């Protein structure tokens, strides 16, 4: 596999988790914080560095990771997002700390079930397709709450549409965004400079880089080979219980 680094989004508050004193990534699934599952998976891929973006109650996340992963202190770097202005804004905070031409795998800190083998296949597929930007997708039995993968009539990947901004036709799409991306920082950060807040949340969406990079004539692909089970994110207590069941059955 090519050399690359990992960026993990871990700054969220977890508003719907009924525990305002705990950052979302420290919510426990079977007595283990969500972020620990994601870090364990990322470390199995042998990245050069892991950039963990922390925000809400960040001291709690930093203390936990620094203690539990002290053997990886040279690999795991903390990046601070002091204002939560969206996923695009979060990733932008990594720019001063990472190389200008580094391949990066972007993961969500609240999606603990993703399989390292799926990620290895995803990275290999990115290289094999000579893609400039790859997005991992899955078919969802119920896509509610997820960004939809919008394709043209001939199957070409066009964009990701967040549910809050989707038309009723787009909401009927059952191919969803996993929130997992692979690309080079030479494309990533210039694209992030061009995203706008013109959406329902008034946030800088990371997903907007897809159309920006595509408009540059670059090759953008959505790789639909993850299972819905393994890309499930945790935003509610109900989703946490679902993920606990999946992890217990592994």
C-alpha positions in Angstrom: 0.0 0.0 0.0 1.2 3.6 -0.6 2.3 5.7 2.3 -0.4 7.8 3.8 -1.7 9.5 6.9 -5.1 9.3 8.6 -7.3 12.2 9.7 -10.1 11.4 12.2 -13.0 13.7 12.9 -13.5 13.6 16.7 -14.6 17.2 17.6 -18.4 16.6 17.9 -20.6 17.3 20.9 -23.1 14.4 20.5 -26.2 16.6 21.2 -28.6 13.7 20.8 -26.7 11.3 23.1 -28.3 12.6 26.3 -24.9 13.1 28.0 -23.9 16.7 27.4 -20.8 16.3 29.7 -19.2 13.7 27.4 -17.7 14.3 23.9 -19.5 12.0 21.4 -16.4 10.0 20.6 -16.0 9.0 24.3 -19.5 7.5 24.4 -19.1 3.8 25.4 -20.0 0.9 23.1 -19.6 -2.3 25.1 -17.4 -0.6 27.8 -15.0 0.9 25.2 -15.2 4.5 23.8 -16.1 4.9 20.1 -12.8 6.6 19.4 -10.8 3.6 20.6 -12.4 1.3 18.0 -11.5 3.8 15.2 -8.0 4.3 16.4 -7.4 0.6 16.7 -8.6 0.2 13.1 -6.5 3.1 11.8 -3.3 1.7 13.6 -3.8 -1.6 11.8 -3.3 0.2 8.5 0.2 1.4 9.6 -0.2 5.1 8.7 2.7 7.5 8.9 0.6 9.7 11.3 -2.9 10.0 12.7 -4.3 13.5 13.1 -7.1 13.4 15.6 -9.3 16.5 15.4 -10.6 17.4 18.8 -13.1 20.1 19.8 -15.9 19.8 22.3 -14.5 18.9 25.8 -11.2 18.2 24.0 -9.2 17.8 27.2 -11.2 14.6 28.0 -10.4 13.1 24.6 -6.8 14.1 24.7 -6.4 12.7 28.3 -8.0 9.4 27.3 -6.0 8.9 24.1 -2.7 10.1 25.6 -3.0 7.5 28.3 -4.4 4.6 26.4 -2.2 5.1 23.3 0.9 6.4 24.9 3.0 3.8 22.9 1.8 5.7 19.7 2.6 9.2 20.9 4.9 9.7 17.9 2.1 8.7 15.5 -1.0 10.3 17.0 -1.2 14.1 16.8 -4.0 16.2 18.3 -5.4 19.0 16.1 -7.8 21.6 17.7 -11.0 22.7 16.2 -12.1 25.5 18.6 -15.3 26.4 16.8 -17.5 23.6 15.4 -18.2 25.0 11.9 -18.6 21.8 10.1 -16.6 18.8 8.8 -14.9 20.9 6.1 -13.7 23.4 8.7 -12.5 20.6 10.9 -10.3 19.0 8.3 -8.9 22.4 7.4 -7.4 22.7 10.8 -4.9 19.9 9.9 -3.3 21.9 7.1 -0.5 23.6 9.2 0.7 20.2 10.5 0.7 17.9 7.5 2.7 17.8 4.2 1.6 19.6 1.2 1.5 16.4 -0.9 0.5 13.7 1.5 -2.1 11.0 0.7 -4.8 11.0 3.5 -7.5 8.7 4.6 -10.3 10.6 6.3 -12.4 8.7 9.0 -15.2 9.6 11.3 -14.5 9.2 15.0 -18.1 8.1 15.7 -18.2 5.2 13.2 -16.6 2.3 15.2 -17.5 -0.7 13.1 -15.5 -0.1 9.9 -13.3 -3.1 9.1 -9.6 -2.6 8.4 -9.8 -5.0 5.4 -12.5 -2.8 3.8 -10.3 0.2 4.2 -7.3 -1.7 2.7 -9.4 -2.7 -0.2 -10.7 0.9 -0.5 -7.1 2.4 -0.7 -6.0 -0.3 -3.2 -9.1 0.5 -5.3 -8.2 4.2 -5.3 -4.8 3.4 -6.6 -6.0 0.8 -9.2 -8.6 3.3 -10.6 -6.0 6.1 -10.7 -8.5 8.2 -8.9 -7.8 11.7 -7.5 -10.6 11.4 -4.8 -12.4 8.3 -3.7 -15.4 8.1 -1.4 -16.5 4.9 0.3 -20.2 4.2 0.0 -22.8 1.5 0.9 -26.4 0.6 0.1 -28.6 1.3 3.1 -31.9 -0.5 3.9 -33.0 2.8 5.4 -30.8 5.8 4.2 -32.5 8.4 6.5 -30.0 10.7 8.1 -27.1 9.9 5.7 -25.7 11.9 2.8 -26.8 10.4 -0.6 -24.5 9.4 -3.4 -25.9 11.1 -6.5 -24.9 9.5 -9.8 -25.7 10.4 -13.4 -27.9 8.1 -15.6 -24.9 6.1 -16.7 -23.7 5.6 -13.1 -21.0 8.3 -12.9 -20.6 9.7 -9.4 -21.6 13.4 -9.3 -22.0 14.6 -5.7 -23.0 13.8 -2.2 -26.2 15.5 -1.0 -26.7 15.9 2.7 -30.2 14.8 3.8 -31.2 18.3 5.1 -30.5 19.8 1.6 -31.8 16.8 -0.5 -34.9 16.9 -2.7 -37.5 14.2 -2.3 -36.1 12.5 -5.3 -32.6 12.5 -3.8 -33.9 11.3 -0.5 -35.1 8.1 -2.3 -31.5 7.2 -3.2 -30.3 4.3 -1.0 -26.6 4.6 -1.8 -25.1 6.6 1.1 -21.8 8.3 2.0 -19.7 6.6 4.7 -17.9 9.8 5.5 -14.6 8.0 4.5 -12.4 9.6 1.8 -9.0 9.1 0.3 -7.1 11.8 -1.6 -4.0 13.9 -1.6 -3.6 17.1 0.5 -2.5 18.9 -2.6 -6.1 18.7 -3.8 -7.8 18.6 -0.4 -6.8 22.0 1.1 -7.2 24.2 -2.0 -10.7 22.6 -2.4 -11.5 23.4 1.3 -10.6 27.0 0.6 -13.5 27.1 -1.9 -16.3 25.6 0.1 -19.2 27.9 1.2 -21.8 27.8 4.0 -24.8 28.0 1.7 -26.7 25.0 3.2 -29.4 24.3 5.8 -26.8 24.0 8.6 -24.7 27.0 7.6 -21.7 24.8 8.0 -18.6 24.1 5.8 -19.4 20.6 4.5 -16.4 18.4 3.7 -18.7 16.7 1.1 -18.6 19.9 -1.0 -15.0 19.2 -2.1 -16.3 16.5 -4.4 -18.0 18.9 -6.9 -15.1 21.4 -6.6 -12.4 18.7 -7.4 -14.6 17.2 -10.1 -15.0 20.6 -11.8 -11.2 20.7 -12.0 -11.4 17.7 -14.4 -10.1 15.3 -11.7 -11.2 11.7 -11.4 -13.7 11.3 -8.5 -15.1 7.9 -7.7 -17.5 6.4 -5.2 -16.5 2.8 -4.2 -19.7 0.9 -3.3 -18.4 -2.1 -1.5 -18.8 -1.4 2.2 -21.6 -3.0 4.1 -24.1 -0.6 5.7 -23.5 -2.3 9.0 -19.8 -1.4 9.1 -20.2 2.3 8.2 -23.0 3.1 10.7 -22.3 6.3 12.6 -23.5 7.0 16.1 -25.6 10.1 16.6 -28.3 8.8 18.9 -28.7 6.3 21.8 -30.6 4.0 19.5 -27.7 4.0 17.0 -25.3 3.3 19.8 -27.3 0.2 20.8 -27.3 -1.0 17.2 -23.5 -0.6 17.0 -23.1 -2.4 20.3 -25.0 -5.4 18.9 -22.8 -5.5 15.7 -19.6 -5.2 17.7 -20.7 -7.9 20.1 -21.4 -10.3 17.2 -17.9 -9.9 15.7 
